[in-house]
Amino acid sequence: MKNALILAGLLVITSVAVFGQGYDVMPEDALIFPVGVAGTVYEDMELGVQGGTLTLANLEDPKGWNNSTAHETSTTWFTYRQHRGLVNLDHISGAIVPDLAKSWEISEDQLVITFHLREGIKWSDGEPITADDVVFTYNDVILNEDVDTNQRDGQLLPDDTYPVCAKVDDYTVTFTMSVVFRPALNSLSFSILPEHVLAQSVHKLNPDVPVGTFNETWTLDTDLTELVGNGPWIVSDYVPNVSVTMTRNPYYYGYDPAGTQLPYYDEVINVIVTNQDVMMLKFRNGETDVYALRAVDIPILLPEGARKGFTVKITDEPGYGTTWFLVNQDIGLAEGTDAEKREVYRNVKFREAMAHCIDKDTIVTNVFNGLAGAQWSPVSVPSPFYAGRDYYGGPITENNAVIFEYDPAKAAALLDEIGVVDQDGDGMRDLPSGAPLKMEINTNDNTVRVGTCLILVDDWTSIGLDATFQVVDFNTLVDRLFGSSGDLIYLGLTGGDEPNGGSNVYNSCGSLHAYRYSACDEPDEVDLRIDELLGLGAGTFDLDEAFDYYTEYQQLLAHQLGYIYTVVPTFQYAYYNYVGNAFKASSTSTPSGNNGLLTELCFDKRLL
Amino acid sequence: MLTYIIRRTLYMLPLLLVVSLISFTLIKIMPGDFLTQARLNPQITEETLQAQIERFGLDRPFMVQYFYWLKNIVLHGDFGMSFDTKMPVFKTLFFGDRLQWTVFIALSTLVIQYLFAIPIGIYSATHQYKPSDHIVTFLGFLGLSIPNFFFALVLLWLLVVIFDVGQFGLTVSGVMDLHFYREGWSFAKILNILWHMWPVWLVIGTSGMAGLIRLMRGNLLDTLSLPYVQTARAKGLKEKVVIYKHAVRNAINPLVTILGLSLPGLVSGSVVTAIILNLPTVGLSYWNALQRQDENVIMAGLLFFSLFLLIGNLIADFLLAWVDPRIRYD
């Protein structure tokens, strides 16, 4: 008995020594992920145990550890897991859910959003997280002109002002806006940074350091023990070109319903593998636990899964983003040439003919091995605002879809109707004046895009359009896009849940309104209505009302055929069966597989 | 001797200057720039892009940019920052143990190439036109003609799919298992590095071996037909002594010269192999900078490779003078 007591005492001492960091008891305001709770989107997931290492692979090295100055996903993969914001997009449902803030309310005039922070939660170094950190991040980092950040743009309100952030008390902050702007709530998901660590690097707060110091703070060569975060993982080891290791944040405020602190894994290692074929080989060799696969990998991986103990998960959920080609309606405008071709391109019937001549089924089968879906709307399919749903967040029915079915005969009839017919008997259609109509579609050197373009050109040629296809360097392609100097261009854009994210593309003066930049000076009725609908949709917090505006917006754009949409890949990945909860992933971050893996909810089944 | 070194080093400076101007021009005439990707992002406004362009000085005329770049190097020894990592360029290129690995991989491959190429070349020459000569020559050319990236991929595929090395806990690609990076030196670590290095040596080594084998074979055949070799044989010396003591010693001279020249090729030429085999080398970080059009890093990388080339030339000249007493420095 005495020995047992000593032993118990020793155990307590050791456990204090080992687990000296972290909360003594679960904070009252902890964020509970309803893992396994019936009626939630997490109901089919299992409760896990702590321990183990999850090994993933990334294609590129990160470029730094500073979330606010990060510019691309190979960096934000890590910084997003290290720093979380007031609200977050739910991994599964895509809805805006509480994160650092436990709740929020919107004032009656819809101009003030008040956030209530979780009390008693801490940074990874044990300092409390308070409203000061929020105010610091917003006012001194994001709105600070010295800081090289992309996040400022996301905060801009339609009247070119920014929401005003103010501290009410230690756990309450308000954001006051000059106009009603629904997407603001989404933008306020920006990651919160620790004031007590970073304020010294901001010139505005510490004039001793030069302007721009913050941009060079938390770069790759920073001593990693200096990194302080509030997310589930903190970067703990980096070997350039080799791997990034993230270790559990002892003060992360996420728990499962059984009271186990998340994340379950002790460590997540990201191996940097520059070549995707090698990435697949490393997965098959058991070196990585999860692999974001390409369509071409499926015939190889499917038969091997049972023997090696991994599962190939093929979802039928299309990912985010849009894939399209554009017919440059301003072709030759700047040079004063191609007037007749421009006239034809501007005729919506011509573009309808092109749209009726896209064999999406063949593209999906031949280029994507069946792992893609047809797309017709500028809003990503997973978005709750996607007009292929019947109501906000409703199931996808495609009832409101504007579909240009594959029908070459109809396309040919449309071309005949507008006078684009073969006049010189060479089998190729000519312009109404009799001059030959030659078209060239360009895309960059990307297997999937090239494959798609070849199918497109084949179909256009079959109805007598003299179309050719040429691969050009990506940067040249982008120059042609912005310089309005291309003919037909095939590309894609990233997308998200929020339709207003497309305002820079579809607003008639948007910088990516690349199919017709001249719409800014000479908008037609449809352009004006689209601009109006964008404003209306963003100007209401009533989601059903916004949904109706965006439905009309999507239908108008689909009919207008500025960007002519093709197919968007679905979302698939493979994982070893011992990784618990890996069967459920989110496509909310990017459509490339393990980026959507819920790393904080995965666990090692072999430890059960 | 010393004046020779100084003179040669001084010659390098104008050469590097010309190299830098040509490189800078090439980078500038490439379509697009570092911000091209960002321009396609609908979430980034024109103002933010403009601010970045000004921050990086990309709005200034080409010659002005070059002048500022050069001025900072001459006056402050500052080669600029990486647009991407916000770290100084050489840190971006060399960060971690990249430089050490680059040098190790280059030198070890060189040694292995010579260790194999010289005996094979001698064997080939002494067995001229026999089937064994044809076989080794064929194998040499095979190594030369298979593209490195393809050879590397096939090797990895063989290891993983055919031999299933994963079941023995063996990993592929990289220079060692992940956990060894955090650990100190041990016998297990050295063994592990050897396991990861042999495909590297095989892929990069075979690509250059054919040339060396042919050179050694040709030189030795030339030498063997010289009168002094006949004299040696006529004296009744053993064939072994004739070949190794008299003929090989003279035939090996040109290979020593090539030794210095092949060093830069090993550094820059292994980039493709580094991409497939995940080698943490300078070449790989240079390639990343190329992909992102991170101009300052590309410039620094080009200068680094040029410097390597010039040093290789210098070494070659020294080695030649060392093995051939007929060469004078003046």
Boltz contact constraints between the chains, C-beta under 6 A:
constraints:
  - contact:
      token1: [A, 63]
      token2: [B, 84]
      max_distance: 6.0
  - contact:
      token1: [A, 63]
      token2: [B, 85]
      max_distance: 6.0
  - contact:
      token1: [A, 150]
      token2: [B, 44]
      max_distance: 6.0
  - contact:
      token1: [A, 153]
      token2: [B, 44]
      max_distance: 6.0
  - contact:
      token1: [A, 153]
      token2: [B, 45]
      max_distance: 6.0
  - contact:
      token1: [A, 153]
      token2: [B, 48]
      max_distance: 6.0
  - contact:
      token1: [A, 215]
      token2: [B, 86]
      max_distance: 6.0
  - contact:
      token1: [A, 216]
      token2: [B, 86]
      max_distance: 6.0
  - contact:
      token1: [A, 219]
      token2: [B, 86]
      max_distance: 6.0
  - contact:
      token1: [A, 219]
      token2: [B, 87]
      max_distance: 6.0
  - contact:
      token1: [A, 220]
      token2: [B, 85]
      max_distance: 6.0
  - contact:
      token1: [A, 221]
      token2: [B, 87]
      max_distance: 6.0
  - contact:
      token1: [A, 239]
      token2: [B, 96]
      max_distance: 6.0
  - contact:
      token1: [A, 239]
      token2: [B, 181]
      max_distance: 6.0
  - contact:
      token1: [A, 240]
      token2: [B, 95]
      max_distance: 6.0
  - contact:
      token1: [A, 240]
      token2: [B, 96]
      max_distance: 6.0
  - contact:
      token1: [A, 240]
      token2: [B, 280]
      max_distance: 6.0
  - contact:
      token1: [A, 241]
      token2: [B, 280]
      max_distance: 6.0
  - contact:
      token1: [A, 241]
      token2: [B, 284]
      max_distance: 6.0
  - contact:
      token1: [A, 242]
      token2: [B, 280]
      max_distance: 6.0
  - contact:
      token1: [A, 243]
      token2: [B, 178]
      max_distance: 6.0
  - contact:
      token1: [A, 273]
      token2: [B, 278]
      max_distance: 6.0
  - contact:
      token1: [A, 274]
      token2: [B, 275]
      max_distance: 6.0
  - contact:
      token1: [A, 275]
      token2: [B, 275]
      max_distance: 6.0
  - contact:
      token1: [A, 275]
      token2: [B, 276]
      max_distance: 6.0
  - contact:
      token1: [A, 278]
      token2: [B, 173]
      max_distance: 6.0
  - contact:
      token1: [A, 278]
      token2: [B, 276]
      max_distance: 6.0
  - contact:
      token1: [A, 281]
      token2: [B, 156]
      max_distance: 6.0
  - contact:
      token1: [A, 281]
      token2: [B, 160]
      max_distance: 6.0
  - contact:
      token1: [A, 284]
      token2: [B, 160]
      max_distance: 6.0
  - contact:
      token1: [A, 285]
      token2: [B, 160]
      max_distance: 6.0
  - contact:
      token1: [A, 285]
      token2: [B, 166]
      max_distance: 6.0
  - contact:
      token1: [A, 285]
      token2: [B, 172]
      max_distance: 6.0
  - contact:
      token1: [A, 286]
      token2: [B, 166]
      max_distance: 6.0
  - contact:
      token1: [A, 287]
      token2: [B, 171]
      max_distance: 6.0
  - contact:
      token1: [A, 473]
      token2: [B, 31]
      max_distance: 6.0
  - contact:
      token1: [A, 475]
      token2: [B, 31]
      max_distance: 6.0
  - contact:
      token1: [A, 475]
      token2: [B, 32]
      max_distance: 6.0
  - contact:
      token1: [A, 475]
      token2: [B, 36]
      max_distance: 6.0
  - contact:
      token1: [A, 476]
      token2: [B, 31]
      max_distance: 6.0
  - contact:
      token1: [A, 478]
      token2: [B, 36]
      max_distance: 6.0
  - contact:
      token1: [A, 479]
      token2: [B, 31]
      max_distance: 6.0
  - contact:
      token1: [A, 504]
      token2: [B, 42]
      max_distance: 6.0
  - contact:
      token1: [A, 505]
      token2: [B, 42]
      max_distance: 6.0
  - contact:
      token1: [A, 511]
      token2: [B, 46]
      max_distance: 6.0
  - contact:
      token1: [A, 512]
      token2: [B, 42]
      max_distance: 6.0
